Each structure stands twice: as structure tokens, then as C-alpha cells.
Amino acid sequence: MDSTLTPKVLLQAFSAAPHRMMFFIGAANVLLAMAWWTLWLANARYGLFDMLQPTAPAGWMHAIVMQYQVLPPFMFGFLLTVFPRWMNLPWLTRRHYIPVGAGLFGGQLLTLLGLLAMPRLLHAGIVLTIVGWALGLFWLVRLLFRESGRTWHAVSCAVALAFGLLGLVLFAIYLHHLDFRFAIAAIKLGGFALLLPVYFTVCHRMVPFFASVVIPGYSAPRPLWALALFWALSLAHLGMELVALHAWSWLVDLPMAALTAWLLWMWWPRSTQGPAILRVLFLGLAWLPIAFLLYAGQSAWFALTGDFVLGRAPAHALFVGFFGSLLVAMVTRVTQGHSGRPMQLGRVAGFAFIAIQLVTITRLVVEVMPDALAWQVAAGAGWLVAFLPWVLRSAWIYLTPRRDGKQG
């Protein structure tokens, strides 16, 4: 290691901006959480050893950890960084965001330890996550009230994070009372009232902006009515999931697919494809209409035949295809720009993005393959292979000062 990179320098770089610390935490969580899930799947399929089982169903814990502890640190890191910029307000300082990161990371670690049949640590992990989450949401909402005008993208993200806090509280209630309805509600809220609105809101604001930076003369509409309609459709789908109206969700899933496909078409660059770091944003976004077409097809077939086909394929097109692809694309874009590096995708991120496409396809075909559990193990291992080099490279960037000597 460079002798100038002392522990003090590394710590200062790590905590120099919210996205650095939060992205580091999220990157670590990407590997830790998926390593546990892949190991659990492998042990369930092959009987490798006597593995301690979580007190809650493993599949539920996989959904909770991925939705509330793996992806949210990236979201908080981005939003705590850009909210002041969007609103032309002073930057947040270390005293604001370090406790948020400590809560989220500590909550993840305790939760994973709690999955090894230690219910008290599982409870403590969820509670600590709630504390970190509530504190981060408090600082973001405080900025909203200090703003002289109204930034609707910020409002949208804050509302989604409030739904996320509700989901965490519901899951904590489940752990205490063991009423499965609270756990199911938490899982559904995490997908359709938290992750999906936050991801779409950030895409709605940032994807056309990123394109305009690198493509001369690029211009694309960002109608606010589309953001409002997206919220309405997402909550309608959530409501139907909660009351098990699977035969009717196609009524909202088809409009959602049409809306997102139309926006993708409107935003897609016409004159040039742009650099790879831009193309992956559009390719990742393309999974969103695909996912809702799968949801619509699943619902319509169920309405016609009573047969629930495709299993979890639509959900994994959304969670692995859309969320996973844009995680690599968006975080790489922010990391490169905010570390003083060239605005390039690079081989490591390019490998991660391509591998995630293969993992997504693998997870989709699992639903129609014999020995599905073995294929799920392969998909989990593929996730780890895809993300390991990307996580290691990203972590080093977050621990070292900017190349251009600037702050942040």
C-alpha cells in the first residue's frame, strides 16, 4: 500500500461524503447477504452439513435482507449526497450521515448473525436497521422542509423511504408476534412501495440528465405526470398483491409496462449510442417493462386458466434484472464521477453488468427447469462471481482520496 495512505487518510476518505461510506457498506452487504443465501440454497440442495436455520423462513429473510439491508445503503448514500444539490442547500456533514451508515451496516451484520438460529441478534439487527433508517430519513425530510420551493423527485424518494420504514417496523412486529401477515406485508412493501419508486424516480431525473452530459444536443422529456402515474400503478399492484387479486393485476401491469416502455423509447438516444457507461443505464432500464410484461402475462394466464405459471420469474426480472443491472450502472457512474476518474464503464464494471444479465436469465429459466434448486444455486454463485471484482474495486475507491485532489 502507498505509504501516504495512512489509516487516518483512509478513514478521512471513507467518510468524506455520504455516498463513499454508504456505497462501501452496500458493496459489502451485496456479498455478505448473497453468500449466506447461496450457502443456504447449496446446503438445502446438496446436504453439505448441518446448517443452522433462521427462526423465520429463509426465503422471507432473503427477501427482507436484499430489500431493506443490501440496496438501501446505496439509495441513502446517493440521496444524502444529491438532496442538498437538488435543493441548493448546504451539504450534509459527517455528524449527519456516519450514524446512519453505522445503523445500516451494524443492522445488516447482526441480522446475518441472527440468521444462524440466534433470534435475539436477528431482532437486534432489524431494530438497529430501523434506527439508522429513521435517522437518515429524518435528515432528508428536514432538507425538504428547508427548501424554498418543491423538488418532486426528492419528495417521491422520501415518501418511498417512509414506506420502507413502515415495512421494517412491520417485520419487527412479525418477529415479535410471529403473525405471517406482517412479514408478507413487509416483503411486498419493500418491492413496490420502496425499491421500485426510488429506482424509477432516480431514473426519471438522472438518466436523461446523464445522456445530455455526454451526447451533444440530446433532449428528452421528463413529464412529472409520468412519475405520478408510476406511483399510482405501483401502489395499485402492491394493493392487489396484498389482497391476492392475482387474476386482476394485469389491469395495472400492462399500463405499467406500456408507460415504462414509452419512457425508455423517448429517452433512448437516436443519433448515437453514447459511451458504454451510458448504454448500460438504458439496457438496465429495459428490464422494467419486461418485468411487468411477465407480471401481466402471469396474471392474465391465471385469470383464464387458474394456473399460476412463471413462478418467481417476473419478480426476479425486476429484482435481479432491473435493480441489479441499474445498481452496477448507476453506482459505477456516480463512483467514477465523484472520485475524479474518467467517465468510463471499465472492464470490471462491464464484466459485472454482463454477468448480471446472465444471472437474470438463469434465474428466469429456473422456473421451467428440472432440479430448480440446483439452478438457483448456480444463479446465486453467479451473483457472487459477478459482483466480487466490482465490489473490491469500488471499495478501494471509497477508501482512497479523489484522484483530482478535490474534496468529496
N, C-alpha and C positions, 0 to 999 in steps of 0.2 A: 504494500500500500504506500502511496505517496506520503513522505514524512510530514508534509504540510497538512495532511488530512488527519488532524488530531481528533480525539473523542469530542472535544469541545466544538471544533469546526463541524464535525459530522452532526452533532446534536443541534447546532445552530441552523445548519442547512435543512435538517429534517423538520424543524419546527418553524421555518422561515415563512411559510404560507400555509393556509388551511389545506390546499389540495395536496401538498407534499406529504404531510403526516397522514391524512385520510386515505390518499391513494396507496400509501405504503401499507396501511392497515388492511385496506380492501384487498390488495395484492396478496398479502399473507393469508387472509381468510379464503381467497379463491382456492389456494392449495390445501389448506388445513381441512376445510369443510368437505371438499370433494375427495380428499384422501380417506377421510372417515367413511364416507358414503360408498366409495368404491371398494374399500376393505369389507364393509358390511355386506355388500352385494356378492363379492367374491366368496366370502365365508358362507353366505346363505346358499350359494350355488354349489360350491365345492367342498364345504365342510372342512375347512382348513384347521380350525382349532375351536375351542370353547370360548367364543367371544361374548363378553358381557353385553346384555341387551338394554337399550334405553327403557325407561319407565313408560314413555309414550311410544306409540308405533313408530318404527324407524322411518317409514315413508313420510309420515307427518313431520317428523323432525327434520328430514332432508328439505322439505318444502319451507319450513319455518326458518331454518338456518340460511338457506340460499336467499330467501326473500327479505329477511329482516336483519341479517348479520353479514352477508357477503357483499351484496350490491349496495346497500345504503351508505357505507363509508365513502364509496366513490361519489354518490349523489351529494352527501353532505360536504365532501371536500370541494366539489365543483360549485355548489350553491353558496357556501360560505365565502368562496372566492369571488363569485360573479355578482352576487346580490348588491354589494356596495358599488360595483362598476355599473350595473344596470340602473341604479338609482342615484348615481353621482353622490355617494355618501362616503365618509371616511372608512378606510379598510379596518377590518376586524384585527385584533391583536392576539398574541399567544394566550393571554388570560381568558379569551373568549373560546378559542377552539381546542386548546390542549385538553381541558376536562371532557369535552365532547368525544374526542378521539380515545381518551383513556376509558371512558364508559363503554364505547362501542367495542373496542378491542378486548378489554377485560371481560365484557359480557360474552363475547364470542369464545374466548378461551375457557371460561367457566362452563359455558354451555356444552362445549365439546367434551370437557372432562365429565360433565354430568351425564352425557350420553353413555358413559361406561357404568351404567347402573348406579349412579350416585345422585339421587333425586334432589338432595339439598343443594348441590352445586348447580344442577340444572335450573332450579328455582332462582338461585342467586345470579346466574348468568342472564336470565331473562329480565330480572329486576334491574341489574346493572345496565343492561342494554336500554331499558326504559328510561333510566336516569340520564344516560348520555344522550339519548334521542330527544328527550324532553328539553334538555338544556340547549341542544343545537337548534331545535325548533323555536325555542324562546328567542334566541338571538336573531333568527331570520324574521320572525314575526315583529320583533322590536324594530328592525330595519324597515319593514313595511309601514309601520305607524310613523316612522320618522320621515318617510318620503313625502315630498310636497305634492307629487302627482299620484299616478297609479300605474304600476307596471304589471300588466295582467299575467305575463308569464311567471313572474315572481309569486303572484297570488295563487296561481294554479299549482305551482310546486309546493307552496306552503300548505295548501289545502290537502294535497296528496300526502304530505308528511304527517299531517294531523290524522288522516285516516290510518296511516301506518302506526302511529302511536296508539290509536284505538285498537288496532289489530294485536299489537304487543300486549296491551292490557287484557284483552280477551283471552289470549293464550296463557297469560299468567293466571287468570281465573280458572281456565281449564286445568292447569297443573294443580291448583288447589282443590277444585271440586270434582275433577275428572268427568265433567259433562262434555261429551264429544261435540256437542253443537257449538260450543265456544271455540274449540280447535278448528272445526271446519270453517266457521265464520272468519277466524283469523287468517287461515290459509287463503280463502277467496279474496278477502280484503287486500292481502299483500300483493296479489296478482293484478287485480282490476281496479283498485282504488288507490294503490300506492305506486307500484313499479310502472305500470302501463301509462298512467297520466304523466308521471315525472319524465319518463323516457320520451313520450310524444311531445310534451311541452318543450323540452330541451331541443329536440329535433326541429320543431316548428320555428323556434327562434334562431338556432345556431346553424343548421345545415345550409339554408340559403345564404347566411352570412359568410360561412366558411367558403362556399363556392364563389361568392362575389369577391373575396380577397385574392383568389388565385386565378380566376378567369376574367379577363378584361371584358367589360360590357355586360356581364351576367346580371340578370334581374329576374326575380321570381316572386310571386305573390305569397304573402303570409296572412291570409284573412283570419281575423280573430273569431269570426263566426265558426270557422272550421275547428278551432280549439274548443269553443263552447259545445259544438255538436259532438266532438270526440268525447268530451266529458259525459254528455248525456247518454251516448251509446255505450260507453264503458260501464257506467253505473247501471244502465238497463241490463247489460249482460251479467253484471255482478248480481243484481236482484234475481234474475232468472236462475243463476247458479245456486243461490242461497235457498230458493224455494223449489229447486229441482224441476223447473219448467224447461227441461232439455229439448222437448219436442217443439218449442216455440222460439228458442234463442236465435234461429236463423233469421227471424224478423229484424233483429238488430245486428247480427253478424254480417249479413250481406251488405247493408248500408255501411257498416264499418269497413269492410273490405273495399267497397267502392270509393269511400272517402279517402282512405289511405292510398289506394292505387292512383286516384286522381292527383293527389298531392305529390306523390312520387313522380308521376308523369310531368306535372307542372314544374317541379324542381330539377328534374334531370337535365344536365347541361346538353345543349343541342350542338353547339359549334365545335366543342372539343370534349374529350373525356376527362381532362384535367389530370393532375398527378394521382398516383396510387393512393396517397393518404386521403384524397377526396373521394376517389371511386369507392373505397371500402365503406364510406358512410352511406352512399346510395345503395350499395349492394346489401348492406346490413338492414337498411330500412325496407328493402324489398321483402324481407321475411314477414313484415307486419301484415300486408294484405294476404299473403299466402296463408298465414296462420288463421286469419279469420275466414278465409275461404274453406279451410279444413274444418273449422268450427261449424260453419254454416252447412257444409255437406254432412257432417256428423249429425247435426240436429235434424236436418230435413230427412235423412235416411231413417232416423229413429222415429220421426213422426209418421213416416209411410209404412214402416215395417215392424217397429218395436224392437229392432235390433240395434244395439249401441256399438257401432263399428269404430275403428281407428283408435280406440282406447285413449291413451295419453298423447297421441301424436300431435293433435292441434296445440296442446299445452306446451309440448317441447319445441314445436316450431316457433312458438312465441318466446319461451324462456331460454332455450339454447340458441335458436337461430337469430331471433331479433335482439334479445337482451345480451346474449353472449357476443354476437358479432359487433354490435354497437359499443359494447364495453371495450373491446380491443380498439375499434376505430376511433371512438371519441376520446378515450383516455390517452391513447398514443398521440392524437392531435394536440391535446392540451399539454401533455408532458413535453413533447418536442418544443412547442411554442413557449412554454413557461420555464424552460431550462436553458434557453439560449442556443438551442440546437437547430439545424436546418429542418424545414418543414417537409420532411420525407418520412415515408412509412418504414422503410428499412427492412432488412431480411428477417429479423427476429419477429417483429410485429406482423409482417407479411406471412410468415410461417404460421403464427398463431391464428391469424384470420382464416387462412385456407384450411388449417386443421379443424377449426371450429365448424366450418361448413361440412366437413366430412363427419364430424361428431354428430351434427344435427341430422344429417341424412341417415346415419347409423341408428340414431335414437328413433327416427320416424319409422324405419323399416322393422324395428324390433316388434312392433305391434302385429306384424303379419308373418313373423319368422318362427320356426320351431326353436325350442330351447331359448325362449326370450330372455331369461335371466342371464345366460351367458353373453348374449349380445348387449345387455345393459352393463355388464362388467366391462366389455370392450369399449362401450361409449364412455364410461367413467374413466377408464385408463387413458382413452384418447383425449379427454379433457385435461388430464394432468400433463400428458405429453405436449399438448398444445400450449398450455399456459406456463409451464415451468421456465423455459428460456425467457419468455416475455416478463414474467414476474421478477426473475433475477436481474435482468437488465433494468427494469423500471425501478426496482428497489435501490439499485446503485445510484441511479439518477436522483432519487428523492433524498439520498443520504449525502450527496455531494453538492457543492455550490454551483450556481449557474455558470455556464461556460463564458457568457458575455460579461461577467462581473457585476451584473445588476442584482438588485435585491429581489427576493421572492422565490 
